[in-house]
Amino acid sequence: MRAGLMRDVLVFESPVEETTPSGFVRKEYKEVFRCRAYRKKQSIVSGDERAKEEFLGQMAVFQVRAYPKIDYQCRVRWANCVWEIKMIEQRPGELTLTLKKIDV
């Protein structure tokens, strides 16, 4: 993976529980770290073009360097949207992340 191809910045957020002075426990996502990523192109063999566009709009696949802070509990902010990690594929020195857009 070449560093020049990594043009997108992913912001990883992790869940944190905070207790308010009244005793209420609320869960918030706090930024853990940022990293650069390469968005892989997706190609799907499908007969229905409308379904293909809908699927590609909801999923994204990225390659990043292997960071120990990346896990399934994290969520990702990218392109003004929030994404959840659906799959993490490990290779020596890098991770391939499959992300699905979520409504927040």
Secondary structure by P-SEA (a helix, b strand, c coil): cccccccbbbbbbbbbbbbcccbbbbbbbcccbbbbbbbbbbbbbcccaaaaaaaaaabbbbbbcccccccccbbbbcccccccccbbbbcccbbbbbbbbbcc
